[in-house]
Amino acid sequence: MQIRWSRLRIPFCWFDRHSPRREEAKWDGKYYVGPCRFCGKEVVRRDRGIWKLVREPLT
Ligand SMILES: [Zn+2]
């Protein structure tokens, strides 16, 4: 199996820890949402500095 994505380009996305472009992040009424600068997926801020791929309810 060949991994096409460079691990250096997406260092933390493998662990579901993303880093969005802050200037593109927006408040959707419940969460800050923005595109991850590394993997390009929409990620949601879950905690201070912690951005997750899945929009789960905060408990
Ligand atoms: Zn990512």
N, CA, C, O and the ligand as a Tripos MOL2 file, in Angstrom:
@<TRIPOS>MOLECULE
protein
  237   235    60     0     0
PROTEIN
NO_CHARGES

@<TRIPOS>ATOM
      1 N           0.8530   -1.1890    0.0000 N.3       1 MET1
      2 CA          0.0000    0.0000    0.0000 C.3       1 MET1
      3 C           0.8870    1.2380    0.0000 C.2       1 MET1
      4 O           1.8270    1.3610    0.7860 O.2       1 MET1
      5 N           0.5610    2.1330   -0.8940 N.am      2 GLN2
      6 CA          1.3490    3.3580   -0.9880 C.3       2 GLN2
      7 C           0.6040    4.5240   -0.3620 C.2       2 GLN2
      8 O          -0.5480    4.7980   -0.6960 O.2       2 GLN2
      9 N           1.2700    5.1910    0.5310 N.am      3 ILE3
     10 CA          0.6930    6.3900    1.1410 C.3       3 ILE3
     11 C           1.0870    7.5910    0.3030 C.2       3 ILE3
     12 O           2.2700    7.8990    0.1580 O.2       3 ILE3
     13 N           0.1040    8.2570   -0.2390 N.am      4 ARG4
     14 CA          0.3990    9.3440   -1.1670 C.3       4 ARG4
     15 C           0.6550   10.6580   -0.4510 C.2       4 ARG4
     16 O           1.4130   11.4970   -0.9380 O.2       4 ARG4
     17 N           0.0260   10.8410    0.7040 N.am      5 TRP5
     18 CA          0.2030   12.0980    1.4220 C.3       5 TRP5
     19 C           1.5020   12.0690    2.1900 C.2       5 TRP5
     20 O           1.8290   11.0830    2.8500 O.2       5 TRP5
     21 N           2.2280   13.1440    2.0990 N.am      6 SER6
     22 CA          3.4540   13.2620    2.8670 C.3       6 SER6
     23 C           3.1410   13.4380    4.3470 C.2       6 SER6
     24 O           2.2940   14.2490    4.7220 O.2       6 SER6
     25 N           3.8110   12.6930    5.1550 N.am      7 ARG7
     26 CA          3.6040   12.8450    6.5980 C.3       7 ARG7
     27 C           4.1030   14.1980    7.0800 C.2       7 ARG7
     28 O           3.6210   14.7270    8.0820 O.2       7 ARG7
     29 N           5.0610   14.7500    6.3670 N.am      8 LEU8
     30 CA          5.5690   16.0500    6.7750 C.3       8 LEU8
     31 C           4.5650   17.1590    6.5030 C.2       8 LEU8
     32 O           4.5300   18.1700    7.2030 O.2       8 LEU8
     33 N           3.7490   16.9520    5.4730 N.am      9 ARG9
     34 CA          2.7690   17.9950    5.1490 C.3       9 ARG9
     35 C           1.5930   17.9590    6.1130 C.2       9 ARG9
     36 O           1.0220   19.0060    6.4170 O.2       9 ARG9
     37 N           1.2270   16.8100    6.5900 N.am     10 ILE10
     38 CA          0.0740   16.7110    7.4810 C.3      10 ILE10
     39 C           0.4820   16.0010    8.7690 C.2      10 ILE10
     40 O           0.0770   14.8680    9.0250 O.2      10 ILE10
     41 N           1.2830   16.6820    9.5660 N.am     11 PRO11
     42 CA          1.9140   16.0080   10.6990 C.3      11 PRO11
     43 C           0.9370   15.5120   11.7530 C.2      11 PRO11
     44 O           1.1600   14.4580   12.3490 O.2      11 PRO11
     45 N          -0.1480   16.2530   11.9960 N.am     12 PHE12
     46 CA         -1.0310   15.8650   13.0920 C.3      12 PHE12
     47 C          -2.3930   15.3850   12.6160 C.2      12 PHE12
     48 O          -3.1910   14.8900   13.4120 O.2      12 PHE12
     49 N          -2.6600   15.5280   11.3360 N.am     13 CYS13
     50 CA         -3.9630   15.1250   10.8370 C.3      13 CYS13
     51 C          -4.1910   13.6300   11.0400 C.2      13 CYS13
     52 O          -5.3300   13.1850   11.1840 O.2      13 CYS13
     53 N          -3.1220   12.8670   11.0520 N.am     14 TRP14
     54 CA         -3.2330   11.4290   11.2670 C.3      14 TRP14
     55 C          -3.8110   11.1330   12.6360 C.2      14 TRP14
     56 O          -4.4010   10.0750   12.8570 O.2      14 TRP14
     57 N          -3.6410   12.0590   13.5420 N.am     15 PHE15
     58 CA         -4.1290   11.8550   14.8980 C.3      15 PHE15
     59 C          -5.3820   12.6850   15.1540 C.2      15 PHE15
     60 O          -5.7790   12.8990   16.3000 O.2      15 PHE15
     61 N          -6.0060   13.1530   14.0540 N.am     16 ASP16
     62 CA         -7.2100   13.9770   14.1520 C.3      16 ASP16
     63 C          -6.9510   15.2510   14.9480 C.2      16 ASP16
     64 O          -7.7940   15.7190   15.7130 O.2      16 ASP16
     65 N          -5.7630   15.7900   14.7420 N.am     17 ARG17
     66 CA         -5.4690   17.1070   15.3050 C.3      17 ARG17
     67 C          -5.0500   18.0070   14.1580 C.2      17 ARG17
     68 O          -3.9720   17.8580   13.5820 O.2      17 ARG17
     69 N          -5.9270   18.9420   13.8450 N.am     18 HIS18
     70 CA         -5.7560   19.7440   12.6500 C.3      18 HIS18
     71 C          -5.4040   21.1820   12.9900 C.2      18 HIS18
     72 O          -5.5460   21.6350   14.1260 O.2      18 HIS18
     73 N          -4.9410   21.8790   11.9670 N.am     19 SER19
     74 CA         -4.5630   23.2850   12.1340 C.3      19 SER19
     75 C          -5.1670   24.0890   10.9980 C.2      19 SER19
     76 O          -4.5780   24.1720    9.9200 O.2      19 SER19
     77 N          -6.3280   24.6800   11.2180 N.am     20 PRO20
     78 CA         -6.9660   25.4510   10.1610 C.3      20 PRO20
     79 C          -6.3110   26.8130    9.9700 C.2      20 PRO20
     80 O          -5.5900   27.3120   10.8330 O.2      20 PRO20
     81 N          -6.5810   27.3750    8.8430 N.am     21 ARG21
     82 CA         -6.1710   28.7560    8.6180 C.3      21 ARG21
     83 C          -7.0990   29.6610    9.4210 C.2      21 ARG21
     84 O          -8.2940   29.7510    9.1390 O.2      21 ARG21
     85 N          -6.5490   30.3120   10.3980 N.am     22 ARG22
     86 CA         -7.3670   31.0720   11.3450 C.3      22 ARG22
     87 C          -8.2150   32.1340   10.6530 C.2      22 ARG22
     88 O          -9.3560   32.3790   11.0450 O.2      22 ARG22
     89 N          -7.6530   32.7630    9.6250 N.am     23 GLU23
     90 CA         -8.3720   33.8510    8.9740 C.3      23 GLU23
     91 C          -9.5790   33.3570    8.1910 C.2      23 GLU23
     92 O         -10.4520   34.1390    7.8160 O.2      23 GLU23
     93 N          -9.6220   32.0330    7.9450 N.am     24 GLU24
     94 CA        -10.7640   31.4820    7.2190 C.3      24 GLU24
     95 C         -11.7530   30.7940    8.1390 C.2      24 GLU24
     96 O         -12.8290   30.3800    7.7070 O.2      24 GLU24
     97 N         -11.3910   30.6700    9.4060 N.am     25 ALA25
     98 CA        -12.2950   30.0430   10.3530 C.3      25 ALA25
     99 C         -13.4690   30.9770   10.6370 C.2      25 ALA25
    100 O         -13.3070   32.1920   10.7500 O.2      25 ALA25
    101 N         -14.6440   30.3830   10.7470 N.am     26 LYS26
    102 CA        -15.8290   31.2020   11.0100 C.3      26 LYS26
    103 C         -16.7070   30.5470   12.0660 C.2      26 LYS26
    104 O         -16.6970   29.3300   12.2510 O.2      26 LYS26
    105 N         -17.4520   31.3780   12.7370 N.am     27 TRP27
    106 CA        -18.3660   30.9250   13.7820 C.3      27 TRP27
    107 C         -19.6870   30.5420   13.1360 C.2      27 TRP27
    108 O         -20.3060   31.3560   12.4510 O.2      27 TRP27
    109 N         -20.1180   29.3100   13.3520 N.am     28 ASP28
    110 CA        -21.3520   28.8630   12.7060 C.3      28 ASP28
    111 C         -22.5230   28.8600   13.6750 C.2      28 ASP28
    112 O         -23.5840   28.3180   13.3660 O.2      28 ASP28
    113 N         -22.3400   29.4580   14.8360 N.am     29 GLY29
    114 CA        -23.4020   29.5130   15.8250 C.3      29 GLY29
    115 C         -23.1350   28.6210   17.0190 C.2      29 GLY29
    116 O         -23.6190   28.8740   18.1220 O.2      29 GLY29
    117 N         -22.3530   27.5670   16.7840 N.am     30 LYS30
    118 CA        -21.9960   26.6580   17.8720 C.3      30 LYS30
    119 C         -20.4970   26.4060   17.9400 C.2      30 LYS30
    120 O         -19.9280   26.2240   19.0160 O.2      30 LYS30
    121 N         -19.8680   26.4000   16.7660 N.am     31 TYR31
    122 CA        -18.4510   26.0730   16.7380 C.3      31 TYR31
    123 C         -17.7230   26.9880   15.7700 C.2      31 TYR31
    124 O         -18.3210   27.5870   14.8760 O.2      31 TYR31
    125 N         -16.4310   27.0770   15.9700 N.am     32 TYR32
    126 CA        -15.5740   27.6290   14.9290 C.3      32 TYR32
    127 C         -15.2520   26.5240   13.9310 C.2      32 TYR32
    128 O         -14.8320   25.4270   14.3000 O.2      32 TYR32
    129 N         -15.4600   26.8430   12.6660 N.am     33 VAL33
    130 CA        -15.2540   25.8720   11.6050 C.3      33 VAL33
    131 C         -14.3230   26.4900   10.5680 C.2      33 VAL33
    132 O         -14.4480   27.6650   10.2220 O.2      33 VAL33
    133 N         -13.3990   25.6860   10.0840 N.am     34 GLY34
    134 CA        -12.4980   26.2000    9.0660 C.3      34 GLY34
    135 C         -11.7880   25.0750    8.3440 C.2      34 GLY34
    136 O         -11.7610   23.9450    8.8340 O.2      34 GLY34
    137 N         -11.2140   25.3640    7.1890 N.am     35 PRO35
    138 CA        -10.4820   24.3490    6.4410 C.3      35 PRO35
    139 C          -9.0970   24.1180    7.0340 C.2      35 PRO35
    140 O          -8.3670   25.0620    7.3360 O.2      35 PRO35
    141 N          -8.7580   22.8620    7.1900 N.am     36 CYS36
    142 CA         -7.4350   22.5250    7.6930 C.3      36 CYS36
    143 C          -6.3760   22.9100    6.6760 C.2      36 CYS36
    144 O          -6.5100   22.6220    5.4870 O.2      36 CYS36
    145 N          -5.3450   23.5490    7.1390 N.am     37 ARG37
    146 CA         -4.2970   24.0100    6.2260 C.3      37 ARG37
    147 C          -3.4820   22.8520    5.6660 C.2      37 ARG37
    148 O          -2.8070   22.9950    4.6470 O.2      37 ARG37
    149 N          -3.5490   21.7160    6.3310 N.am     38 PHE38
    150 CA         -2.7450   20.5760    5.8990 C.3      38 PHE38
    151 C          -3.5430   19.6160    5.0290 C.2      38 PHE38
    152 O          -3.1070   19.2630    3.9330 O.2      38 PHE38
    153 N          -4.7080   19.1920    5.5090 N.am     39 CYS39
    154 CA         -5.4540   18.1760    4.7600 C.3      39 CYS39
    155 C          -6.6070   18.7940    3.9880 C.2      39 CYS39
    156 O          -7.1910   18.1270    3.1350 O.2      39 CYS39
    157 N          -6.9610   20.0680    4.2630 N.am     40 GLY40
    158 CA         -7.9840   20.7520    3.5000 C.3      40 GLY40
    159 C          -9.4000   20.4180    3.9080 C.2      40 GLY40
    160 O         -10.3550   20.9620    3.3530 O.2      40 GLY40
    161 N          -9.5460   19.5210    4.8800 N.am     41 LYS41
    162 CA        -10.8890   19.1480    5.3160 C.3      41 LYS41
    163 C         -11.4410   20.1710    6.2980 C.2      41 LYS41
    164 O         -10.7010   20.8950    6.9630 O.2      41 LYS41
    165 N         -12.7630   20.2050    6.3630 N.am     42 GLU42
    166 CA        -13.3920   21.1100    7.3120 C.3      42 GLU42
    167 C         -13.2300   20.5460    8.7170 C.2      42 GLU42
    168 O         -13.5930   19.4030    8.9950 O.2      42 GLU42
    169 N         -12.6820   21.3670    9.5850 N.am     43 VAL43
    170 CA        -12.4670   20.9270   10.9600 C.3      43 VAL43
    171 C         -13.1570   21.8850   11.9140 C.2      43 VAL43
    172 O         -13.4050   23.0470   11.5890 O.2      43 VAL43
    173 N         -13.4530   21.3840   13.0690 N.am     44 VAL44
    174 CA        -14.2190   22.1190   14.0630 C.3      44 VAL44
    175 C         -13.3910   22.2710   15.3260 C.2      44 VAL44
    176 O         -12.7520   21.3220   15.7800 O.2      44 VAL44
    177 N         -13.4060   23.4670   15.8870 N.am     45 ARG45
    178 CA        -12.6520   23.6630   17.1190 C.3      45 ARG45
    179 C         -13.3950   23.0460   18.2900 C.2      45 ARG45
    180 O         -14.5580   23.3590   18.5430 O.2      45 ARG45
    181 N         -12.7210   22.1880   18.9810 N.am     46 ARG46
    182 CA        -13.3320   21.4750   20.0970 C.3      46 ARG46
    183 C         -12.8730   22.0210   21.4380 C.2      46 ARG46
    184 O         -13.6080   21.9760   22.4240 O.2      46 ARG46
    185 N         -11.6610   22.5330   21.4660 N.am     47 ASP47
    186 CA        -11.1230   23.0430   22.7130 C.3      47 ASP47
    187 C         -10.0380   24.0290   22.3310 C.2      47 ASP47
    188 O          -9.7930   24.2540   21.1450 O.2      47 ASP47
    189 N          -9.4070   24.6020   23.2890 N.am     48 ARG48
    190 CA         -8.3810   25.5890   22.9730 C.3      48 ARG48
    191 C          -7.2560   24.9540   22.1490 C.2      48 ARG48
    192 O          -6.4920   24.1320   22.6560 O.2      48 ARG48
    193 N          -7.1650   25.3390   20.8900 N.am     49 GLY49
    194 CA         -6.0990   24.8310   20.0410 C.3      49 GLY49
    195 C          -6.3000   23.4190   19.5350 C.2      49 GLY49
    196 O          -5.4370   22.8690   18.8510 O.2      49 GLY49
    197 N          -7.4560   22.8200   19.8740 N.am     50 ILE50
    198 CA         -7.7170   21.4490   19.4470 C.3      50 ILE50
    199 C          -8.8130   21.4810   18.3980 C.2      50 ILE50
    200 O          -9.9480   21.8580   18.6880 O.2      50 ILE50
    201 N          -8.4710   21.0840   17.1790 N.am     51 TRP51
    202 CA         -9.4300   21.0640   16.0850 C.3      51 TRP51
    203 C          -9.6460   19.6380   15.6320 C.2      51 TRP51
    204 O          -8.6960   18.8990   15.3710 O.2      51 TRP51
    205 N         -10.9240   19.2590   15.5420 N.am     52 LYS52
    206 CA        -11.2750   17.8810   15.2090 C.3      52 LYS52
    207 C         -12.0260   17.8420   13.9000 C.2      52 LYS52
    208 O         -12.6470   18.8160   13.4750 O.2      52 LYS52
    209 N         -11.9460   16.6680   13.2690 N.am     53 LEU53
    210 CA        -12.5960   16.5050   11.9770 C.3      53 LEU53
    211 C         -14.1020   16.3310   12.1290 C.2      53 LEU53
    212 O         -14.8730   16.8080   11.2970 O.2      53 LEU53
    213 N         -14.5170   15.6520   13.1840 N.am     54 VAL54
    214 CA        -15.9150   15.3100   13.3460 C.3      54 VAL54
    215 C         -16.6040   16.3010   14.2590 C.2      54 VAL54
    216 O         -16.0870   16.6630   15.3150 O.2      54 VAL54
    217 N         -17.7860   16.7360   13.8310 N.am     55 ARG55
    218 CA        -18.5460   17.7020   14.6160 C.3      55 ARG55
    219 C         -19.3990   16.9480   15.6260 C.2      55 ARG55
    220 O         -20.5460   16.5940   15.3520 O.2      55 ARG55
    221 N         -18.8290   16.7120   16.7800 N.am     56 GLU56
    222 CA        -19.5450   15.9900   17.8280 C.3      56 GLU56
    223 C         -20.0920   16.9930   18.8290 C.2      56 GLU56
    224 O         -19.5360   18.0760   19.0060 O.2      56 GLU56
    225 N         -21.1760   16.6270   19.4760 N.am     57 PRO57
    226 CA        -21.7040   17.5280   20.5010 C.3      57 PRO57
    227 C         -20.7420   17.6590   21.6660 C.2      57 PRO57
    228 O         -20.1650   16.6730   22.1250 O.2      57 PRO57
    229 N         -20.5750   18.8720   22.1370 N.am     58 LEU58
    230 CA        -19.7240   19.0830   23.2910 C.3      58 LEU58
    231 C         -20.4290   18.5880   24.5340 C.2      58 LEU58
    232 O         -21.6010   18.8950   24.7530 O.2      58 LEU58
    233 N         -19.7300   17.8310   25.3410 N.am     59 THR59
    234 CA        -20.3400   17.2790   26.5470 C.3      59 THR59
    235 C         -19.6310   17.8060   27.7760 C.2      59 THR59
    236 O         -19.9980   17.4570   28.8980 O.2      59 THR59
    237 ZN         -6.0140   18.3100    8.8440 Zn       60 ZN60
@<TRIPOS>BOND
     1     1     2 1
     2     2     3 1
     3     3     4 2
     4     3     5 am
     5     5     6 1
     6     6     7 1
     7     7     8 2
     8     7     9 am
     9     9    10 1
    10    10    11 1
    11    11    12 2
    12    11    13 am
    13    13    14 1
    14    14    15 1
    15    15    16 2
    16    15    17 am
    17    17    18 1
    18    18    19 1
    19    19    20 2
    20    19    21 am
    21    21    22 1
    22    22    23 1
    23    23    24 2
    24    23    25 am
    25    25    26 1
    26    26    27 1
    27    27    28 2
    28    27    29 am
    29    29    30 1
    30    30    31 1
    31    31    32 2
    32    31    33 am
    33    33    34 1
    34    34    35 1
    35    35    36 2
    36    35    37 am
    37    37    38 1
    38    38    39 1
    39    39    40 2
    40    39    41 am
    41    41    42 1
    42    42    43 1
    43    43    44 2
    44    43    45 am
    45    45    46 1
    46    46    47 1
    47    47    48 2
    48    47    49 am
    49    49    50 1
    50    50    51 1
    51    51    52 2
    52    51    53 am
    53    53    54 1
    54    54    55 1
    55    55    56 2
    56    55    57 am
    57    57    58 1
    58    58    59 1
    59    59    60 2
    60    59    61 am
    61    61    62 1
    62    62    63 1
    63    63    64 2
    64    63    65 am
    65    65    66 1
    66    66    67 1
    67    67    68 2
    68    67    69 am
    69    69    70 1
    70    70    71 1
    71    71    72 2
    72    71    73 am
    73    73    74 1
    74    74    75 1
    75    75    76 2
    76    75    77 am
    77    77    78 1
    78    78    79 1
    79    79    80 2
    80    79    81 am
    81    81    82 1
    82    82    83 1
    83    83    84 2
    84    83    85 am
    85    85    86 1
    86    86    87 1
    87    87    88 2
    88    87    89 am
    89    89    90 1
    90    90    91 1
    91    91    92 2
    92    91    93 am
    93    93    94 1
    94    94    95 1
    95    95    96 2
    96    95    97 am
    97    97    98 1
    98    98    99 1
    99    99   100 2
   100    99   101 am
   101   101   102 1
   102   102   103 1
   103   103   104 2
   104   103   105 am
   105   105   106 1
   106   106   107 1
   107   107   108 2
   108   107   109 am
   109   109   110 1
   110   110   111 1
   111   111   112 2
   112   111   113 am
   113   113   114 1
   114   114   115 1
   115   115   116 2
   116   115   117 am
   117   117   118 1
   118   118   119 1
   119   119   120 2
   120   119   121 am
   121   121   122 1
   122   122   123 1
   123   123   124 2
   124   123   125 am
   125   125   126 1
   126   126   127 1
   127   127   128 2
   128   127   129 am
   129   129   130 1
   130   130   131 1
   131   131   132 2
   132   131   133 am
   133   133   134 1
   134   134   135 1
   135   135   136 2
   136   135   137 am
   137   137   138 1
   138   138   139 1
   139   139   140 2
   140   139   141 am
   141   141   142 1
   142   142   143 1
   143   143   144 2
   144   143   145 am
   145   145   146 1
   146   146   147 1
   147   147   148 2
   148   147   149 am
   149   149   150 1
   150   150   151 1
   151   151   152 2
   152   151   153 am
   153   153   154 1
   154   154   155 1
   155   155   156 2
   156   155   157 am
   157   157   158 1
   158   158   159 1
   159   159   160 2
   160   159   161 am
   161   161   162 1
   162   162   163 1
   163   163   164 2
   164   163   165 am
   165   165   166 1
   166   166   167 1
   167   167   168 2
   168   167   169 am
   169   169   170 1
   170   170   171 1
   171   171   172 2
   172   171   173 am
   173   173   174 1
   174   174   175 1
   175   175   176 2
   176   175   177 am
   177   177   178 1
   178   178   179 1
   179   179   180 2
   180   179   181 am
   181   181   182 1
   182   182   183 1
   183   183   184 2
   184   183   185 am
   185   185   186 1
   186   186   187 1
   187   187   188 2
   188   187   189 am
   189   189   190 1
   190   190   191 1
   191   191   192 2
   192   191   193 am
   193   193   194 1
   194   194   195 1
   195   195   196 2
   196   195   197 am
   197   197   198 1
   198   198   199 1
   199   199   200 2
   200   199   201 am
   201   201   202 1
   202   202   203 1
   203   203   204 2
   204   203   205 am
   205   205   206 1
   206   206   207 1
   207   207   208 2
   208   207   209 am
   209   209   210 1
   210   210   211 1
   211   211   212 2
   212   211   213 am
   213   213   214 1
   214   214   215 1
   215   215   216 2
   216   215   217 am
   217   217   218 1
   218   218   219 1
   219   219   220 2
   220   219   221 am
   221   221   222 1
   222   222   223 1
   223   223   224 2
   224   223   225 am
   225   225   226 1
   226   226   227 1
   227   227   228 2
   228   227   229 am
   229   229   230 1
   230   230   231 1
   231   231   232 2
   232   231   233 am
   233   233   234 1
   234   234   235 1
   235   235   236 2
@<TRIPOS>SUBSTRUCTURE
     1 MET1         2 RESIDUE 1 A MET
     2 GLN2         6 RESIDUE 1 A GLN
     3 ILE3        10 RESIDUE 1 A ILE
     4 ARG4        14 RESIDUE 1 A ARG
     5 TRP5        18 RESIDUE 1 A TRP
     6 SER6        22 RESIDUE 1 A SER
     7 ARG7        26 RESIDUE 1 A ARG
     8 LEU8        30 RESIDUE 1 A LEU
     9 ARG9        34 RESIDUE 1 A ARG
    10 ILE10       38 RESIDUE 1 A ILE
    11 PRO11       42 RESIDUE 1 A PRO
    12 PHE12       46 RESIDUE 1 A PHE
    13 CYS13       50 RESIDUE 1 A CYS
    14 TRP14       54 RESIDUE 1 A TRP
    15 PHE15       58 RESIDUE 1 A PHE
    16 ASP16       62 RESIDUE 1 A ASP
    17 ARG17       66 RESIDUE 1 A ARG
    18 HIS18       70 RESIDUE 1 A HIS
    19 SER19       74 RESIDUE 1 A SER
    20 PRO20       78 RESIDUE 1 A PRO
    21 ARG21       82 RESIDUE 1 A ARG
    22 ARG22       86 RESIDUE 1 A ARG
    23 GLU23       90 RESIDUE 1 A GLU
    24 GLU24       94 RESIDUE 1 A GLU
    25 ALA25       98 RESIDUE 1 A ALA
    26 LYS26      102 RESIDUE 1 A LYS
    27 TRP27      106 RESIDUE 1 A TRP
    28 ASP28      110 RESIDUE 1 A ASP
    29 GLY29      114 RESIDUE 1 A GLY
    30 LYS30      118 RESIDUE 1 A LYS
    31 TYR31      122 RESIDUE 1 A TYR
    32 TYR32      126 RESIDUE 1 A TYR
    33 VAL33      130 RESIDUE 1 A VAL
    34 GLY34      134 RESIDUE 1 A GLY
    35 PRO35      138 RESIDUE 1 A PRO
    36 CYS36      142 RESIDUE 1 A CYS
    37 ARG37      146 RESIDUE 1 A ARG
    38 PHE38      150 RESIDUE 1 A PHE
    39 CYS39      154 RESIDUE 1 A CYS
    40 GLY40      158 RESIDUE 1 A GLY
    41 LYS41      162 RESIDUE 1 A LYS
    42 GLU42      166 RESIDUE 1 A GLU
    43 VAL43      170 RESIDUE 1 A VAL
    44 VAL44      174 RESIDUE 1 A VAL
    45 ARG45      178 RESIDUE 1 A ARG
    46 ARG46      182 RESIDUE 1 A ARG
    47 ASP47      186 RESIDUE 1 A ASP
    48 ARG48      190 RESIDUE 1 A ARG
    49 GLY49      194 RESIDUE 1 A GLY
    50 ILE50      198 RESIDUE 1 A ILE
    51 TRP51      202 RESIDUE 1 A TRP
    52 LYS52      206 RESIDUE 1 A LYS
    53 LEU53      210 RESIDUE 1 A LEU
    54 VAL54      214 RESIDUE 1 A VAL
    55 ARG55      218 RESIDUE 1 A ARG
    56 GLU56      222 RESIDUE 1 A GLU
    57 PRO57      226 RESIDUE 1 A PRO
    58 LEU58      230 RESIDUE 1 A LEU
    59 THR59      234 RESIDUE 1 A THR
    60 ZN60       237 GROUP 0 **** ****
